Amino acid sequence: MYVVAERRGRGISRAVLEALEATARELGASSIVLETGVAPAGCDRALRLRGYVPIPAFGAYVTSASSVCMERRIDGVSRA
């Protein structure tokens, strides 16, 4: 997801994440796993505030130095 600079700070990315999380819950998913790439600090902070935590790189991203993978449990179970 990308929001152009002049549209940032308006809740667009939050709305996209909320819609994604709601759809995932409806489909019975237990978590949301994403790859952000090396993102600006504000993006990382926004994801962490929503409960996303860093996880090991997965799949095609395992060898990518520019990948940042994160997960948010949506079933109430913490990743241990």
DSSP file (Angstrom, degrees, kcal/mol; ACC not computed):
  #  RESIDUE AA STRUCTURE BP1 BP2  ACC     N-H-->O    O-->H-N    N-H-->O    O-->H-N    TCO  KAPPA ALPHA  PHI   PSI    X-CA   Y-CA   Z-CA
    1    1 A M              0   0    0      0, 0.0     2,-0.4     0, 0.0    12,-0.0   0.000 360.0 360.0 360.0 142.2    0.0    0.0    0.0
    2    2 A Y        -     0   0    0      2,-0.0     2,-0.5    11,-0.0     0, 0.0  -0.994 360.0-164.2-143.4 133.4    1.3    3.4   -0.8
    3    3 A V        -     0   0    0     -2,-0.4     5,-0.1     2,-0.0    10,-0.0  -0.979  30.3-118.3-117.6 124.6   -0.2    6.8   -0.1
    4    4 A V    >>  -     0   0    0     -2,-0.5     3,-2.4     1,-0.1     4,-0.6  -0.260  30.6-108.9 -61.4 149.7    1.2    9.8   -2.0
    5    5 A A  G >4 S+     0   0    0      1,-0.3     3,-1.1     2,-0.2    -1,-0.1   0.834 115.7  55.2 -51.7 -43.2    2.8   12.4    0.2
    6    6 A E  G 34 S+     0   0    0      1,-0.2    -1,-0.3     3,-0.0    -2,-0.1   0.601 111.0  46.3 -71.8  -8.0    0.1   15.1   -0.2
    7    7 A R  G X4 S+     0   0    0     -3,-2.4     3,-0.7     2,-0.0     5,-0.3   0.429  86.8 114.0-108.8  -2.3   -2.6   12.6    1.0
    8    8 A R  T <<  +     0   0    0     -3,-1.1    -4,-0.0    -4,-0.6    -3,-0.0  -0.284  64.6  38.4 -69.9 155.4   -0.8   11.2    4.0
    9    9 A G  T 3  S+     0   0    0      1,-0.0    -1,-0.2     0, 0.0    -4,-0.0   0.586  87.1 100.4  83.5  10.7   -2.1   11.9    7.5
   10   10 A R  S <  S-     0   0    0     -3,-0.7    -2,-0.1     0, 0.0    -1,-0.0   0.325  98.8-104.4-109.5   5.3   -5.8   11.5    6.5
   11   11 A G  S  > S+     0   0    0      3,-0.0     4,-2.2    -4,-0.0     5,-0.1   0.627  79.3 131.4  84.8  13.2   -6.3    7.9    7.7
   12   12 A I  H  > S+     0   0    0     -5,-0.3     4,-2.1     2,-0.2     5,-0.2   0.951  74.5  43.6 -65.8 -49.8   -6.2    6.3    4.2
   13   13 A S  H  > S+     0   0    0      1,-0.2     4,-2.6     2,-0.2    -1,-0.2   0.883 112.9  53.6 -65.3 -36.3   -3.7    3.5    5.2
   14   14 A R  H  > S+     0   0    0      1,-0.2     4,-2.7     2,-0.2    -1,-0.2   0.920 108.7  49.5 -61.7 -42.9   -5.6    2.9    8.4
   15   15 A A  H  X S+     0   0    0     -4,-2.2     4,-2.1     2,-0.2    -2,-0.2   0.894 111.0  49.3 -63.8 -40.1   -8.8    2.5    6.5
   16   16 A V  H  X S+     0   0    0     -4,-2.1     4,-2.4     2,-0.2    -2,-0.2   0.936 113.0  46.8 -64.4 -45.9   -7.2    0.1    4.1
   17   17 A L  H  X S+     0   0    0     -4,-2.6     4,-3.0     1,-0.2     5,-0.2   0.910 111.1  51.7 -62.5 -42.5   -5.7   -2.0    6.9
   18   18 A E  H  X S+     0   0    0     -4,-2.7     4,-2.4     1,-0.2    -1,-0.2   0.899 111.2  47.5 -62.2 -40.3   -9.1   -2.0    8.8
   19   19 A A  H  X S+     0   0    0     -4,-2.1     4,-2.3     2,-0.2    -1,-0.2   0.913 112.8  49.1 -66.1 -42.2  -10.9   -3.3    5.7
   20   20 A L  H  X S+     0   0    0     -4,-2.4     4,-2.5     1,-0.2    -2,-0.2   0.932 113.2  46.7 -60.7 -47.0   -8.2   -6.0    5.1
   21   21 A E  H  X S+     0   0    0     -4,-3.0     4,-2.3     2,-0.2    -2,-0.2   0.892 111.8  50.7 -65.2 -40.1   -8.4   -7.1    8.8
   22   22 A A  H  X S+     0   0    0     -4,-2.4     4,-2.3    -5,-0.2    -1,-0.2   0.916 112.2  47.0 -63.9 -42.8  -12.2   -7.2    8.7
   23   23 A T  H  X S+     0   0    0     -4,-2.3     4,-1.8     2,-0.2    -2,-0.2   0.909 110.7  52.4 -65.4 -41.5  -12.2   -9.3    5.5
   24   24 A A  H  <>S+     0   0    0     -4,-2.5     5,-2.8     2,-0.2     4,-0.3   0.915 110.0  48.7 -61.1 -42.9   -9.6  -11.6    6.9
   25   25 A R  H ><5S+     0   0    0     -4,-2.3     3,-1.7     1,-0.2    -2,-0.2   0.934 109.1  52.7 -61.1 -46.0  -11.7  -12.1   10.1
   26   26 A E  H 3<5S+     0   0    0     -4,-2.3    -1,-0.2     1,-0.3    -2,-0.2   0.838 109.4  50.0 -58.4 -33.6  -14.8  -12.8    8.0
   27   27 A L  T 3<5S-     0   0    0     -4,-1.8    -1,-0.3    -5,-0.1    -2,-0.2   0.456 121.0-109.5 -85.8  -1.4  -12.9  -15.4    6.0
   28   28 A G  T < 5 +     0   0    0     -3,-1.7    -3,-0.2    -4,-0.3    -2,-0.1   0.639  60.3 159.7  86.0  15.1  -11.7  -17.1    9.3
   29   29 A A      < -     0   0    0     -5,-2.8    -1,-0.2    -6,-0.2     3,-0.1  -0.375  33.5-154.1 -69.4 150.5   -8.1  -16.1    9.1
   30   30 A S  S    S+     0   0    0      1,-0.2    44,-2.4    43,-0.1    45,-1.1   0.616  72.0   7.1 -98.8 -16.5   -6.1  -16.1   12.4
   31   31 A S  E     -A   73   0A   0     42,-0.3     2,-0.5    43,-0.2    42,-0.2  -0.987  61.1-125.3-157.3 164.5   -3.5  -13.5   11.4
   32   32 A I  E     -A   72   0A   0     40,-2.5    40,-2.4    -2,-0.3     2,-0.5  -0.981  26.9-171.1-113.4 126.9   -2.4  -11.0    8.8
   33   33 A V  E     +A   71   0A   0     -2,-0.5     2,-0.3    38,-0.2    38,-0.2  -0.977  12.4 171.0-120.2 130.3    1.1  -11.5    7.5
   34   34 A L  E     -A   70   0A   0     36,-2.9    36,-2.7    -2,-0.5     2,-0.5  -0.939  31.4-140.6-139.5 161.3    2.7   -8.8    5.3
   35   35 A E  E     +A   69   0A   0     -2,-0.3    34,-0.2    34,-0.2    32,-0.0  -0.988  19.7 175.4-120.0 121.1    5.9   -7.8    3.7
   36   36 A T        -     0   0    0     32,-3.4    33,-0.1    -2,-0.5    -1,-0.1   0.649  28.8-139.5-100.3 -16.4    6.5   -4.0    3.8
   37   37 A G        -     0   0    0     31,-0.5     2,-0.9     2,-0.1    30,-0.2  -0.193  61.8 -36.8  72.1 176.2    9.9   -3.7    2.3
   38   38 A V  S    S-     0   0    0     28,-1.1     3,-0.1    29,-0.0    29,-0.1  -0.634  84.1-173.8 -73.8 109.3   12.1   -1.1    4.0
   39   39 A A        -     0   0    0     -2,-0.9     5,-0.1     1,-0.1    -2,-0.1  -0.635  30.7 -84.5-106.7 160.0    9.5    1.5    4.8
   40   40 A P    >>  -     0   0    0      0, 0.0     4,-1.7     0, 0.0     3,-1.1  -0.261  46.2-108.3 -57.5 152.1    9.7    5.0    6.2
   41   41 A A  H 3> S+     0   0    0      1,-0.3     4,-2.5     2,-0.2     5,-0.2   0.830 118.1  59.4 -54.4 -36.4    9.7    5.1   10.0
   42   42 A G  H 3> S+     0   0    0      1,-0.2     4,-2.2     2,-0.2    -1,-0.3   0.861 104.3  50.0 -62.3 -36.4    6.2    6.5   10.1
   43   43 A C  H <> S+     0   0    0     -3,-1.1     4,-2.3     2,-0.2    -1,-0.2   0.938 111.0  48.1 -67.6 -47.2    4.9    3.4    8.3
   44   44 A D  H  X S+     0   0    0     -4,-1.7     4,-2.4     1,-0.2    -2,-0.2   0.918 112.8  49.4 -58.8 -44.2    6.6    1.0   10.7
   45   45 A R  H  X S+     0   0    0     -4,-2.5     4,-2.4     1,-0.2    -1,-0.2   0.908 109.2  51.9 -62.5 -43.1    5.3    3.0   13.6
   46   46 A A  H  X S+     0   0    0     -4,-2.2     4,-1.1     1,-0.2    -1,-0.2   0.900 110.9  47.6 -62.3 -41.7    1.7    2.9   12.3
   47   47 A L  H  <>S+     0   0    0     -4,-2.3     5,-2.5     1,-0.2     3,-0.4   0.920 111.5  50.2 -66.5 -42.7    1.8   -0.8   11.8
   48   48 A R  H ><5S+     0   0    0     -4,-2.4     3,-1.6     1,-0.2    -2,-0.2   0.889 106.5  55.3 -63.2 -38.7    3.2   -1.4   15.3
   49   49 A L  H 3<5S+     0   0    0     -4,-2.4    -1,-0.2     1,-0.3    -2,-0.2   0.798 105.5  53.4 -64.3 -27.1    0.5    0.8   16.8
   50   50 A R  T 3<5S-     0   0    0     -4,-1.1    -1,-0.3    -3,-0.4    -2,-0.2   0.438 130.1 -96.8 -85.6  -0.2   -2.0   -1.4   15.1
   51   51 A G  T < 5S+     0   0    0     -3,-1.6    22,-0.3     1,-0.3     2,-0.3   0.541  73.9 146.2 100.1   7.0   -0.4   -4.5   16.7
   52   52 A Y      < -     0   0    0     -5,-2.5    -1,-0.3    -6,-0.1    20,-0.2  -0.595  26.9-167.0 -78.0 139.3    1.8   -5.7   13.9
   53   53 A V  E     -B   71   0A   0     18,-2.6    18,-2.2    -2,-0.3     2,-0.0  -0.944  27.6 -98.2-125.9 147.8    5.1   -7.2   15.1
   54   54 A P  E     -B   70   0A   0      0, 0.0    16,-0.3     0, 0.0     3,-0.0  -0.354  43.1-178.5 -62.8 142.2    8.2   -8.1   13.1
   55   55 A I  E     -B   69   0A   0     14,-2.3    14,-0.5    -2,-0.0     3,-0.1  -0.896  37.7 -77.8-133.0 164.4    8.5  -11.8   12.1
   56   56 A P        -     0   0    0      0, 0.0     6,-0.1     0, 0.0    12,-0.1  -0.318  59.7 -93.7 -61.0 147.3   11.2  -13.7   10.2
   57   57 A A        -     0   0    0      5,-0.2     2,-0.3     4,-0.1     5,-0.1  -0.261  49.2-159.7 -58.2 149.7   11.2  -13.2    6.5
   58   58 A F    >   -     0   0    0     -3,-0.1     3,-2.3     0, 0.0     4,-0.2  -0.875  39.7 -15.6-133.0 162.9    9.2  -15.8    4.6
   59   59 A G  G >  S-     0   0    0     -2,-0.3     3,-1.6     1,-0.3     4,-0.2  -0.087 129.3  -0.9  49.7-132.0    8.9  -17.3    1.1
   60   60 A A  G 3  S+     0   0    0      1,-0.3     3,-0.4     2,-0.1    -1,-0.3   0.632 130.6  64.1 -64.9 -14.4   10.5  -15.3   -1.6
   61   61 A Y  G X  S+     0   0    0     -3,-2.3     3,-1.5     1,-0.2    -1,-0.3   0.528  71.8  95.4 -89.4  -6.3   11.5  -12.6    0.9
   62   62 A V  T <  S+     0   0    0     -3,-1.6    -1,-0.2     1,-0.3    -5,-0.2   0.856  94.3  34.3 -55.2 -40.2   13.9  -14.9    2.9
   63   63 A T  T 3  S+     0   0    0     -3,-0.4     2,-0.6    -4,-0.2    -1,-0.3   0.368  93.2 110.0 -98.5   5.0   17.0  -13.7    1.1
   64   64 A S    X   -     0   0    0     -3,-1.5     3,-1.0     1,-0.2   -27,-0.1  -0.720  49.5-164.7 -88.0 119.5   15.9  -10.1    0.5
   65   65 A A  T 3  S+     0   0    0     -2,-0.6    -1,-0.2     1,-0.2    -4,-0.0   0.665  90.2  55.2 -72.7 -15.7   17.8   -7.5    2.5
   66   66 A S  T 3  S+     0   0    0    -28,-0.0   -28,-1.1   -29,-0.0     2,-0.4   0.348  86.0 103.1-100.4   6.8   15.1   -4.9    1.8
   67   67 A S    <   -     0   0    0     -3,-1.0     2,-0.5   -30,-0.2   -10,-0.1  -0.749  44.9-173.5 -96.0 136.3   12.2   -7.0    3.1
   68   68 A V        -     0   0    0     -2,-0.4   -32,-3.4   -12,-0.1   -31,-0.5  -0.984  12.6-162.0-123.8 116.4   10.5   -6.3    6.5
   69   69 A C  E     +AB  35  55A   0    -14,-0.5   -14,-2.3    -2,-0.5     2,-0.3  -0.811  11.7 177.1-104.4 140.7    7.9   -8.9    7.4
   70   70 A M  E     -AB  34  54A   0    -36,-2.7   -36,-2.9    -2,-0.4     2,-0.3  -0.941  11.3-160.1-140.5 159.0    5.2   -8.3   10.0
   71   71 A E  E     -AB  33  53A   0    -18,-2.2   -18,-2.6    -2,-0.3     2,-0.4  -0.993   6.2-166.1-140.9 146.5    2.3  -10.1   11.5
   72   72 A R  E     -A   32   0A   0    -40,-2.4   -40,-2.5    -2,-0.3     2,-0.3  -0.974  20.7-138.7-131.3 120.6   -0.8   -9.2   13.5
   73   73 A R  E     -A   31   0A   0     -2,-0.4   -42,-0.3   -22,-0.3   -43,-0.1  -0.591  18.7-178.3 -73.3 135.0   -2.8  -11.9   15.1
   74   74 A I  S    S+     0   0    0    -44,-2.4   -43,-0.2    -2,-0.3    -1,-0.1   0.269  73.6  66.6-117.3   8.0   -6.5  -11.3   14.7
   75   75 A D  S    S-     0   0    0    -45,-1.1     3,-0.1     2,-0.3    -1,-0.1   0.333 110.8-108.6-108.5   5.9   -7.7  -14.3   16.7
   76   76 A G  S    S+     0   0    0      1,-0.3     2,-0.5   -46,-0.2    -3,-0.0   0.433  81.3 122.1  84.9  -1.7   -6.4  -13.1   20.1
   77   77 A V        -     0   0    0    -47,-0.2    -2,-0.3     1,-0.0    -1,-0.3  -0.833  57.6-134.9 -97.2 129.3   -3.6  -15.7   20.2
   78   78 A S        -     0   0    0     -2,-0.5     2,-0.5    -3,-0.1    -6,-0.0  -0.515  19.5-113.4 -82.3 151.8   -0.1  -14.3   20.6
   79   79 A R              0   0    0     -2,-0.2    -1,-0.1     1,-0.1    -8,-0.0  -0.737 360.0 360.0 -82.8 123.1    2.8  -15.6   18.5
   80   80 A A              0   0    0     -2,-0.5    -1,-0.1     0, 0.0    -2,-0.0   0.368 360.0 360.0-125.8 360.0    5.2  -17.3   20.8
